[in-house]
Every structure is written in C-alpha cells, then in structure tokens.
C-alpha cells in the first residue's frame, strides 16, 4: 500500500509540472544590430573616460522589460570601479516566457545582480548616479547606479553603489520602449585607477500598430473547458 501511495504522489508531482511555465533566456549579442530604431536616450552627467563601444539590440518586436547590473562592492582602500555593466532583458509579450539579454561592452569587476522587471509594460527612460572626476590622485568610479522608469509607471533602481549623485532623467520613449544599449567604457588600466562604465545610452524602438480586421464569428456547438468537435462533443485543451 505504501508503494501505491508513493506512485500516486510521484504522478501528481509530474502532472503538476506539465503545466508549469518555463522561462528561457538567451544572449542576443550583436545578432540583431540591423534593427531600426526611432531615437536615442541620453543623459548629461556621464563621465569623460573611455570610448563609446558597440550597440546591442533586442530582436525585432522585442523590448526591454527588465535589467540587471554588474557592480563591484566597496574595496575599502583599494581601487573602486562601481558599476561595471548593465544587462537588459528583452521580451516580446507579457508572458515573458522567452527572453533575450543584451549588454554591449562591460567591465571586468563585480557580480551580476538578480534581474528586476517592470510589473507590466516596458522600460522607457533612465537616470544614472555618477561620481564626478576625483582629481589626479583620486579614485574615480564614474557611474555607480541606474534607475529605469517603466511604461506602467513604476521606477526600478539597481543595487549599485552610493557614490555620486543622480542627474536628470533622460527623455522618454514615446511610442514603444527601450530596445538597445550602448556603453562608454574605460579600458582596463592594468593596476592604475579603473573607472569602468562612464556613460550609457539606450535606443528607442516603436511598437508596430497592427490592424485588426473584423471577422464573422462562426456559430459553434456549446462546450465547456475545451473546443467543440464536429459531432458537438468537446475535448480539453492541453496546457501551454
């Protein structure tokens, strides 16, 4: 009898797992860089070191719905770099079951945080916390944290460092959302003062407006919890 109960319990667990939603995350890199965009979001408080690197874009019809950051914790007397990278999470719809990530060039220090997501909607604007130039013998960190605003209105803030101040918000993606990223990075300084990420800009893409044509609705036999068959019976739909 005990073995029978065990078998039933295993079957129950397996059947419950059949309908469990799974999320897949894939690195996009530069594979979709030919995607067209409407505008570029910038801020005025980025720092001076380094160069603008390559852009990375979400796939067509995908938009950034969340992000994570690579941040080095306080080094307590050793060289600090603060924020080293920003990773955008791109989704095609609200189900968010298949995701792509894009990040442009990132620094080498620190660990990636857990992703944060808009409750609904997409990322539409940003703001960065920047420590200004610390002088010839100072320890420069440049960008230390970032905030994003969602189209559904919430503001998300990364778990970055507190050095410096937040500047003004960028402009907003009006008809769509953020779909690309490009970073300004200082190259590794080989034991000298590293500042890593100095500035960032994001691309805005428009959402395609789809025309929905009215269609006549065929009259089907009534069914509950499934779809009607030719003989008027119904069958349950498999879970997705």
Backbone as CSV, one residue per row, in Angstrom:
resi,resn,N_x,N_y,N_z,CA_x,CA_y,CA_z,C_x,C_y,C_z
1,UNK,0.837,-1.210,0.000,0.000,0.000,0.000,0.869,1.257,0.000
2,UNK,1.976,1.220,0.770,2.868,2.371,0.827,3.441,2.685,-0.549
3,UNK,3.795,1.605,-1.297,4.348,1.824,-2.632,3.304,2.429,-3.562
4,UNK,2.033,2.062,-3.382,0.953,2.622,-4.194,0.802,4.117,-3.935
5,UNK,0.825,4.507,-2.639,0.741,5.932,-2.294,1.922,6.709,-2.874
6,UNK,3.123,6.100,-2.835,4.309,6.749,-3.386,4.151,6.985,-4.884
7,UNK,3.656,5.968,-5.591,3.465,6.090,-7.032,2.455,7.174,-7.363
8,UNK,1.367,7.236,-6.590,0.357,8.262,-6.815,0.935,9.651,-6.588
9,UNK,1.769,9.795,-5.528,2.379,11.097,-5.223,3.307,11.538,-6.342
10,UNK,4.095,10.590,-6.863,5.005,10.924,-7.968,4.227,11.360,-9.192
11,UNK,3.159,10.643,-9.523,2.336,11.007,-10.674,1.721,12.388,-10.493
12,UNK,1.304,12.722,-9.272,0.711,14.025,-9.008,1.728,15.131,-9.239
13,UNK,2.967,14.926,-8.763,4.017,15.927,-8.952,4.321,16.109,-10.426
14,UNK,4.431,14.968,-11.147,4.741,15.054,-12.572,3.643,15.747,-13.349
15,UNK,2.383,15.414,-13.061,1.274,16.036,-13.783,1.193,17.518,-13.478
16,UNK,1.536,17.928,-12.240,1.543,19.349,-11.913,2.624,20.082,-12.671
17,UNK,3.776,19.420,-12.891,4.876,20.055,-13.595,4.627,20.212,-15.070
18,UNK,3.690,19.444,-15.648,3.432,19.527,-17.077,2.927,20.898,-17.475
19,UNK,2.206,21.586,-16.602,1.626,22.882,-16.931,2.452,24.047,-16.400
20,UNK,3.598,23.755,-15.775,4.399,24.819,-15.193,5.035,25.660,-16.291
21,UNK,4.927,26.972,-16.180,5.502,27.894,-17.157,7.021,27.913,-17.019
22,UNK,7.719,27.769,-18.138,9.171,27.790,-18.124,9.650,29.029,-18.862
23,UNK,10.730,29.627,-18.363,11.299,30.819,-18.970,12.666,30.486,-19.544
24,UNK,12.885,30.886,-20.777,14.159,30.646,-21.449,14.828,31.990,-21.700
25,UNK,16.102,32.091,-21.359,16.866,33.319,-21.547,18.051,33.023,-22.452
26,UNK,18.184,33.808,-23.524,19.253,33.605,-24.488,19.991,34.910,-24.730
27,UNK,21.295,34.846,-24.819,22.129,36.013,-25.095,21.982,36.404,-26.564
28,UNK,21.631,37.663,-26.820,21.431,38.125,-28.199,22.725,38.625,-28.818
29,UNK,23.576,39.306,-28.035,24.798,39.865,-28.582,24.504,40.878,-29.680
30,UNK,25.281,40.812,-30.766,25.110,41.763,-31.872,24.294,41.155,-33.015
31,UNK,23.617,40.036,-32.767,22.916,39.322,-33.836,21.797,40.138,-34.470
32,UNK,21.227,41.106,-33.724,20.063,41.844,-34.221,20.365,43.343,-34.385
33,UNK,21.621,43.673,-34.641,22.020,45.080,-34.704,21.513,45.823,-35.930
34,UNK,20.911,45.109,-36.866,20.323,45.784,-38.027,18.892,46.247,-37.766
35,UNK,18.405,46.065,-36.538,17.049,46.516,-36.222,16.980,48.045,-36.275
36,UNK,15.937,48.560,-36.887,15.756,50.008,-36.962,15.233,50.538,-35.623
37,UNK,15.666,51.760,-35.285,15.204,52.387,-34.048,14.788,53.823,-34.333
38,UNK,13.974,54.377,-33.429,13.390,55.700,-33.636,14.264,56.821,-33.073
39,UNK,14.876,56.615,-31.919,15.626,57.674,-31.260,16.608,57.064,-30.274
40,UNK,17.475,57.933,-29.686,18.463,57.501,-28.701,18.278,58.321,-27.425
41,UNK,18.189,57.635,-26.292,18.065,58.300,-24.996,19.451,58.543,-24.415
42,UNK,19.718,59.782,-23.973,20.999,60.129,-23.365,20.763,60.957,-22.111
43,UNK,21.803,61.072,-21.284,21.789,61.969,-20.136,23.040,62.846,-20.209
44,UNK,23.096,63.881,-19.364,24.168,64.870,-19.467,25.248,64.719,-18.410
45,UNK,25.111,63.764,-17.486,26.064,63.670,-16.376,27.028,62.499,-16.486
46,UNK,27.170,61.921,-17.688,28.167,60.867,-17.864,29.579,61.412,-17.680
47,UNK,30.535,60.512,-17.432,31.911,60.946,-17.189,32.777,60.859,-18.454
48,UNK,34.023,61.321,-18.348,34.867,61.623,-19.501,35.750,60.499,-19.987
49,UNK,35.953,59.442,-19.181,36.966,58.446,-19.522,36.410,57.355,-20.433
50,UNK,37.275,56.864,-21.320,36.886,55.748,-22.170,36.282,56.176,-23.492
51,UNK,35.741,55.193,-24.202,35.174,55.408,-25.531,33.839,54.685,-25.653
52,UNK,33.016,55.196,-26.565,31.763,54.515,-26.869,32.072,53.215,-27.605
53,UNK,31.413,52.153,-27.196,31.663,50.833,-27.775,30.516,50.470,-28.721
54,UNK,30.252,49.194,-28.888,29.252,48.751,-29.845,27.847,48.744,-29.224
55,UNK,26.868,48.843,-30.087,25.470,48.727,-29.649,25.028,47.269,-29.729
56,UNK,24.081,46.923,-28.882,23.393,45.631,-28.972,21.898,45.895,-28.922
57,UNK,21.130,45.167,-29.746,19.700,45.414,-29.906,18.880,44.174,-29.566
58,UNK,17.697,44.411,-28.986,16.730,43.334,-28.823,16.267,42.863,-30.207
59,UNK,15.839,41.618,-30.342,15.288,41.175,-31.622,14.053,41.987,-32.017
60,UNK,13.689,41.927,-33.278,12.516,42.629,-33.781,11.271,42.256,-32.966
61,UNK,10.497,43.266,-32.596,9.258,43.133,-31.818,9.506,42.828,-30.336
62,UNK,10.775,42.736,-29.915,11.111,42.559,-28.501,11.486,43.917,-27.914
63,UNK,11.175,44.114,-26.616,11.512,45.344,-25.911,12.069,45.002,-24.529
64,UNK,12.858,45.914,-23.980,13.434,45.695,-22.655,12.341,45.798,-21.595
65,UNK,12.202,44.761,-20.788,11.201,44.723,-19.720,11.851,44.626,-18.342
66,UNK,13.175,44.440,-18.310,13.880,44.329,-17.040,15.370,44.514,-17.243
67,UNK,16.122,44.445,-16.148,17.565,44.665,-16.225,18.267,44.064,-15.021
68,UNK,19.563,43.884,-15.144,20.424,43.590,-14.004,21.719,44.375,-14.199
69,UNK,22.508,44.526,-13.140,23.749,45.288,-13.233,24.913,44.482,-12.679
70,UNK,26.095,44.773,-13.218,27.323,44.188,-12.686,28.008,45.266,-11.860
71,UNK,28.130,45.043,-10.570,28.657,46.069,-9.676,29.730,45.482,-8.767
72,UNK,30.836,46.214,-8.637,31.901,45.815,-7.720,31.627,46.436,-6.356
73,UNK,31.622,45.651,-5.280,31.384,46.223,-3.942,32.555,47.088,-3.496
74,UNK,32.360,47.796,-2.410,33.379,48.678,-1.845,34.684,47.902,-1.577
75,UNK,35.793,48.434,-2.096,37.087,47.765,-1.942,37.882,48.265,-0.730
76,UNK,37.324,49.225,0.019,37.892,49.683,1.289,39.391,50.003,1.192
77,UNK,39.714,50.998,0.382,41.095,51.439,0.276,41.781,51.025,-0.998
78,UNK,41.339,49.925,-1.607,41.856,49.544,-2.924,41.050,50.271,-3.998
79,UNK,41.401,50.035,-5.253,40.753,50.738,-6.353,39.296,50.309,-6.503
80,UNK,38.376,51.281,-6.465,36.948,51.029,-6.677,36.572,51.339,-8.122
81,UNK,35.616,50.579,-8.648,35.130,50.829,-10.014,33.620,51.036,-10.078
82,UNK,32.891,50.692,-9.012,31.441,50.893,-9.023,30.742,50.044,-10.066
83,UNK,29.888,50.671,-10.870,29.086,49.956,-11.867,29.965,49.557,-13.045
84,UNK,29.931,48.273,-13.401,30.743,47.752,-14.498,29.927,47.342,-15.715
85,UNK,28.650,47.143,-15.565,27.850,46.724,-16.715,26.369,46.793,-16.448
86,UNK,25.597,46.893,-17.536,24.133,46.913,-17.480,23.625,45.894,-18.488
87,UNK,22.788,45.005,-18.054,22.218,43.969,-18.918,20.710,44.181,-19.032
88,UNK,20.221,44.349,-20.240,18.781,44.482,-20.474,18.179,43.121,-20.787
89,UNK,16.974,42.886,-20.290,16.224,41.663,-20.562,15.077,42.015,-21.508
90,UNK,15.046,41.370,-22.675,14.084,41.710,-23.728,12.995,40.646,-23.829
91,UNK,11.762,41.100,-23.994,10.625,40.192,-24.126,9.723,40.660,-25.264
92,UNK,8.987,39.717,-25.841,8.083,40.030,-26.951,6.668,40.304,-26.478
93,UNK,6.280,39.725,-25.360,4.915,39.901,-24.879,4.904,39.812,-23.357
94,UNK,3.730,39.975,-22.782,3.608,39.999,-21.319,3.857,38.640,-20.662
95,UNK,3.780,37.560,-21.427,4.025,36.242,-20.834,5.480,36.084,-20.410
96,UNK,6.393,36.712,-21.164,7.823,36.704,-20.837,8.373,35.295,-20.652
97,UNK,7.945,34.382,-21.502,8.394,33.001,-21.392,9.669,32.747,-22.196
98,UNK,9.958,33.612,-23.182,11.208,33.503,-23.933,11.857,34.873,-23.961
99,UNK,13.065,34.978,-23.390,13.720,36.265,-23.198,15.089,36.282,-23.865
100,UNK,15.502,37.468,-24.283,16.865,37.690,-24.769,17.547,38.705,-23.848
101,UNK,18.880,38.633,-23.747,19.627,39.624,-22.989,20.608,40.345,-23.908
102,UNK,20.792,41.657,-23.652,21.775,42.463,-24.369,22.513,43.320,-23.351
103,UNK,23.806,43.655,-23.637,24.564,44.396,-22.621,25.676,45.279,-23.170
104,UNK,25.997,45.227,-24.454,27.113,45.988,-25.003,28.399,45.584,-24.263
105,UNK,29.398,46.477,-24.204,30.668,46.147,-23.546,30.526,46.356,-22.043
106,UNK,31.071,45.443,-21.248,31.004,45.553,-19.789,32.412,45.498,-19.203
107,UNK,32.541,45.980,-17.959,33.795,45.897,-17.238,34.022,44.501,-16.683
108,UNK,35.116,44.346,-15.940,35.560,43.022,-15.509,35.362,42.756,-14.028
109,UNK,34.837,43.728,-13.296,34.820,43.609,-11.835,33.384,43.508,-11.304
110,UNK,33.218,42.682,-10.269,31.921,42.559,-9.623,31.077,41.429,-10.184
111,UNK,29.921,41.229,-9.576,28.989,40.167,-9.952,27.691,40.771,-10.468
112,UNK,26.969,39.984,-11.259,25.679,40.419,-11.793,24.592,40.259,-10.741
113,UNK,23.742,41.254,-10.631,22.622,41.204,-9.680,21.483,40.373,-10.253
114,UNK,20.541,40.042,-9.400,19.326,39.388,-9.858,18.515,40.373,-10.719
115,UNK,17.906,39.895,-11.803,17.140,40.812,-12.664,15.949,41.422,-11.925
116,UNK,15.626,42.666,-12.297,14.406,43.333,-11.855,13.546,43.596,-13.087
117,UNK,12.232,43.461,-12.928,11.320,43.573,-14.063,10.216,44.594,-13.792
118,UNK,9.778,45.246,-14.856,8.558,46.045,-14.769,7.398,45.111,-14.441
119,UNK,6.475,45.517,-13.558,5.305,44.675,-13.284,4.520,44.384,-14.558
120,UNK,4.474,45.371,-15.442,3.916,45.224,-16.783,4.545,46.304,-17.643
121,UNK,4.403,46.180,-18.950,4.950,47.192,-19.839,6.447,47.031,-20.052
122,UNK,7.092,48.117,-20.501,8.488,48.083,-20.920,9.260,49.249,-20.299
123,UNK,10.597,49.196,-20.369,11.429,50.299,-19.910,11.352,51.452,-20.912
124,UNK,11.220,52.689,-20.403,11.035,53.820,-21.313,12.000,54.982,-21.080
125,UNK,12.662,55.082,-19.922,13.617,56.163,-19.672,14.553,55.733,-18.556
126,UNK,15.632,56.536,-18.333,16.630,56.137,-17.344,17.291,57.357,-16.703
127,UNK,18.031,57.082,-15.642,18.743,58.087,-14.863,19.957,57.395,-14.244
128,UNK,21.140,58.038,-14.247,22.326,57.393,-13.690,22.917,58.201,-12.532
129,UNK,23.446,57.459,-11.558,24.174,58.062,-10.441,25.661,58.063,-10.794
130,UNK,26.276,59.247,-10.818,27.658,59.393,-11.271,28.477,60.152,-10.235
131,UNK,29.655,59.602,-9.931,30.619,60.322,-9.106,31.496,61.162,-10.029
132,UNK,31.605,62.467,-9.795,32.419,63.302,-10.685,33.907,62.982,-10.562
133,UNK,34.668,63.517,-11.478,36.120,63.338,-11.519,36.752,63.681,-10.166
134,UNK,37.591,62.788,-9.664,38.158,62.909,-8.321,39.557,63.538,-8.292
135,UNK,40.012,64.030,-9.431,41.320,64.660,-9.447,42.424,63.678,-9.780
136,UNK,43.639,64.204,-9.960,44.764,63.408,-10.442,45.080,62.217,-9.543
137,UNK,44.961,62.402,-8.234,45.332,61.325,-7.311,44.102,60.682,-6.639
138,UNK,42.910,60.986,-7.129,41.701,60.411,-6.560,41.351,59.070,-7.186
139,UNK,40.365,58.410,-6.607,39.890,57.107,-7.091,38.569,57.329,-7.828
140,UNK,38.605,57.275,-9.149,37.401,57.520,-9.953,36.571,56.251,-10.110
141,UNK,35.268,56.413,-9.938,34.339,55.297,-10.160,33.332,55.595,-11.264
142,UNK,33.129,56.869,-11.601,32.182,57.288,-12.657,30.767,56.792,-12.332
143,UNK,30.160,55.968,-13.195,28.767,55.532,-12.979,28.712,54.514,-11.845
144,UNK,27.774,54.723,-10.915,27.652,53.831,-9.765,26.295,53.139,-9.642
145,UNK,25.270,53.683,-10.289,23.964,53.029,-10.223,23.077,53.588,-11.329
146,UNK,21.920,52.964,-11.517,20.996,53.366,-12.565,19.562,53.141,-12.117
147,UNK,18.681,54.005,-12.576,17.238,53.839,-12.399,16.582,53.771,-13.773
148,UNK,15.513,52.974,-13.867,14.687,52.926,-15.071,13.249,53.235,-14.704
149,UNK,12.543,53.862,-15.614,11.109,54.072,-15.461,10.382,53.168,-16.449
150,UNK,9.312,52.517,-15.969,8.513,51.610,-16.795,7.335,52.354,-17.422
151,UNK,6.858,51.834,-18.545,5.688,52.441,-19.191,4.453,52.330,-18.313
152,UNK,4.446,51.361,-17.392,3.332,51.217,-16.450,3.528,52.089,-15.210
153,UNK,4.583,52.921,-15.223,4.856,53.974,-14.247,5.842,53.640,-13.127
154,UNK,5.989,52.390,-12.661,6.944,52.152,-11.575,8.379,52.523,-11.967
155,UNK,9.186,52.864,-10.962,10.606,53.137,-11.142,11.407,52.011,-10.505
156,UNK,12.387,51.485,-11.244,13.250,50.420,-10.757,14.655,50.977,-10.543
157,UNK,15.287,50.640,-9.417,16.643,51.085,-9.132,17.550,49.890,-8.898
158,UNK,18.732,49.895,-9.503,19.672,48.814,-9.339,20.314,48.812,-7.960
159,UNK,20.879,47.687,-7.533,21.564,47.587,-6.240,23.027,48.027,-6.356
160,UNK,23.241,49.251,-6.854,24.586,49.741,-7.084,25.176,50.430,-5.871
161,UNK,26.247,51.191,-6.102,26.924,51.909,-5.032,26.308,53.306,-4.869
162,UNK,26.672,53.978,-3.762,26.026,55.252,-3.420,26.906,56.472,-3.694
163,UNK,28.086,56.270,-4.271,28.956,57.414,-4.547,28.364,58.276,-5.650
164,UNK,28.471,59.583,-5.487,27.975,60.496,-6.501,26.497,60.802,-6.339
165,UNK,25.943,61.497,-7.328,24.546,61.924,-7.307,23.847,61.522,-8.602
166,UNK,22.533,61.365,-8.499,21.736,61.143,-9.702,21.592,62.459,-10.463
167,UNK,21.689,62.381,-11.777,21.446,63.533,-12.630,19.994,63.565,-13.071
168,UNK,19.732,64.294,-14.134,18.373,64.416,-14.658,17.970,63.137,-15.392
169,UNK,16.656,62.948,-15.488,16.129,61.834,-16.268,16.359,62.086,-17.754
170,UNK,16.517,61.015,-18.487,16.585,61.108,-19.936,15.212,61.475,-20.497
171,UNK,15.169,61.731,-21.796,13.888,61.801,-22.478,13.213,60.434,-22.395
172,UNK,11.996,60.322,-22.862,11.221,59.081,-22.756,10.921,58.516,-24.140
173,UNK,10.961,57.196,-24.238,10.490,56.547,-25.466,8.977,56.747,-25.534
174,UNK,8.525,57.451,-26.548,7.117,57.838,-26.608,6.234,56.722,-27.130
175,UNK,6.568,56.181,-28.291,5.702,55.201,-28.946,6.406,53.850,-28.998
176,UNK,6.549,53.215,-27.854,7.250,51.944,-27.802,8.062,51.838,-26.535
177,UNK,9.358,51.498,-26.650,10.179,51.349,-25.464,11.638,51.162,-25.815
178,UNK,12.457,50.973,-24.783,13.890,50.762,-24.968,14.120,49.407,-25.633
179,UNK,14.995,49.416,-26.640,15.247,48.188,-27.411,16.731,47.962,-27.671
180,UNK,17.618,48.862,-27.198,19.038,48.710,-27.458,19.871,49.443,-26.430
181,UNK,21.154,49.081,-26.342,22.065,49.667,-25.357,23.440,49.857,-25.980
182,UNK,24.120,50.929,-25.578,25.493,51.196,-25.999,26.220,51.838,-24.819
183,UNK,27.404,51.325,-24.468,28.104,51.791,-23.277,29.390,52.527,-23.631
184,UNK,29.772,53.443,-22.749,31.063,54.131,-22.828,31.941,53.570,-21.716
185,UNK,32.996,52.861,-22.096,33.820,52.136,-21.130,35.261,52.604,-21.185
186,UNK,35.865,52.719,-19.999,37.308,52.922,-19.936,37.976,51.555,-19.973
187,UNK,38.978,51.395,-20.842,39.701,50.133,-20.917,40.393,49.816,-19.591
188,UNK,40.655,48.538,-19.386,41.365,48.101,-18.173,42.704,48.816,-18.061
189,UNK,43.000,49.338,-16.877,44.167,50.191,-16.677,45.394,49.469,-16.104
190,UNK,45.315,48.163,-15.969,46.475,47.348,-15.570,47.146,47.856,-14.288
191,UNK,46.356,47.941,-13.230,46.888,48.296,-11.929,46.777,49.770,-11.588
192,UNK,46.459,50.603,-12.567,46.223,52.014,-12.288,44.750,52.210,-11.936
193,UNK,44.281,53.444,-11.897,42.912,53.740,-11.478,41.920,53.357,-12.573
194,UNK,41.054,52.380,-12.276,39.993,51.971,-13.211,38.690,52.660,-12.841
195,UNK,37.962,53.122,-13.857,36.626,53.683,-13.606,35.526,52.885,-14.294
196,UNK,35.896,51.951,-15.182,34.943,51.057,-15.864,33.870,51.850,-16.622
197,UNK,32.586,51.656,-16.271,31.491,52.288,-17.017,31.434,53.791,-16.734
198,UNK,31.488,54.602,-17.803,31.462,56.057,-17.667,30.170,56.691,-18.161
199,UNK,29.458,56.019,-19.053,28.214,56.581,-19.595,27.475,55.482,-20.335
200,UNK,26.218,55.710,-20.625,25.398,54.741,-21.351,24.312,55.482,-22.117
201,UNK,23.905,54.932,-23.241,22.752,55.454,-23.977,21.916,54.287,-24.487
202,UNK,20.621,54.535,-24.615,19.677,53.486,-24.972,18.900,53.871,-26.227
203,UNK,18.572,52.869,-27.032,17.821,53.084,-28.253,16.332,52.854,-28.004
204,UNK,15.497,53.665,-28.633,14.038,53.517,-28.568,13.524,52.936,-29.885
205,UNK,12.674,51.946,-29.798,12.001,51.392,-30.976,10.500,51.593,-30.834
206,UNK,9.838,51.767,-31.975,8.384,51.949,-31.971,7.697,50.596,-32.001
207,UNK,6.562,50.533,-31.340,5.743,49.331,-31.414,4.905,49.393,-32.677
208,UNK,4.884,48.275,-33.396,4.095,48.233,-34.625,2.614,48.225,-34.283
209,UNK,1.868,49.073,-34.975,0.422,49.113,-34.792,-0.229,48.118,-35.729
210,UNK,-0.790,47.078,-35.182,-1.401,46.037,-36.004,-2.882,46.340,-36.225
211,UNK,-3.293,46.228,-37.477,-4.702,46.431,-37.816,-5.459,45.130,-37.621
212,UNK,-6.515,45.190,-36.851,-7.343,44.014,-36.591,-8.606,44.121,-37.426
213,UNK,-8.743,43.252,-38.391,-9.908,43.285,-39.274,-11.046,42.494,-38.649
214,UNK,-12.263,43.046,-38.671,-13.413,42.310,-38.110,-13.706,41.059,-38.923
215,UNK,-13.999,39.999,-38.220,-14.310,38.738,-38.878,-15.618,38.192,-38.333
216,UNK,-16.338,37.543,-39.221,-17.581,36.904,-38.786,-17.242,35.748,-37.862
217,UNK,-17.967,35.634,-36.766,-17.720,34.570,-35.800,-18.634,33.386,-36.101
218,UNK,-18.065,32.239,-36.491,-18.907,31.080,-36.794,-19.577,30.554,-35.531
219,UNK,-20.766,30.072,-35.691,-21.502,29.527,-34.559,-21.058,28.100,-34.314
220,UNK,-20.564,27.833,-33.115,-20.082,26.505,-32.762,-20.975,25.896,-31.703
221,UNK,-21.038,24.570,-31.655,-21.778,23.926,-30.563,-21.180,24.334,-29.230
222,UNK,-22.019,24.439,-28.219,-21.549,24.853,-26.907,-20.637,23.795,-26.302
223,UNK,-19.617,24.256,-25.639,-18.710,23.350,-24.937,-18.168,24.069,-23.718
224,UNK,-17.699,23.315,-22.764,-17.171,23.876,-21.533,-15.754,23.370,-21.340
225,UNK,-14.823,24.333,-21.145,-13.450,23.970,-20.818,-12.691,23.325,-21.943
226,UNK,-13.102,23.513,-23.197,-12.371,22.901,-24.288,-12.777,23.489,-25.606
227,UNK,-12.643,22.724,-26.679,-13.051,23.165,-28.006,-14.053,22.169,-28.558
228,UNK,-14.957,22.697,-29.379,-16.005,21.843,-29.919,-15.471,20.996,-31.065
229,UNK,-15.944,19.766,-31.162,-15.600,18.887,-32.272,-16.773,18.808,-33.225
230,UNK,-16.564,18.092,-34.360,-17.598,18.055,-35.398,-18.907,17.475,-34.893
231,UNK,-18.839,16.528,-33.994,-20.059,15.882,-33.537,-20.688,16.569,-32.335
232,UNK,-20.150,17.778,-31.996,-20.754,18.527,-30.898,-20.167,18.239,-29.548
233,UNK,-19.261,17.207,-29.455,-18.598,16.936,-28.201,-17.434,17.904,-28.030
234,UNK,-16.840,17.919,-26.864,-15.710,18.810,-26.635,-14.562,18.004,-26.057
235,UNK,-13.344,18.556,-26.265,-12.158,17.926,-25.685,-11.337,18.978,-24.969
236,UNK,-10.714,18.580,-23.892,-9.930,19.520,-23.113,-8.700,19.965,-23.892
237,UNK,-8.361,21.243,-23.753,-7.157,21.758,-24.395,-5.933,21.386,-23.565
238,UNK,-4.829,21.043,-24.211,-3.599,20.796,-23.427,-3.099,22.102,-22.845
239,UNK,-2.426,22.037,-21.713,-1.880,23.236,-21.107,-0.671,23.695,-21.893
240,UNK,-0.388,25.019,-21.853,0.722,25.589,-22.605,1.790,26.069,-21.653
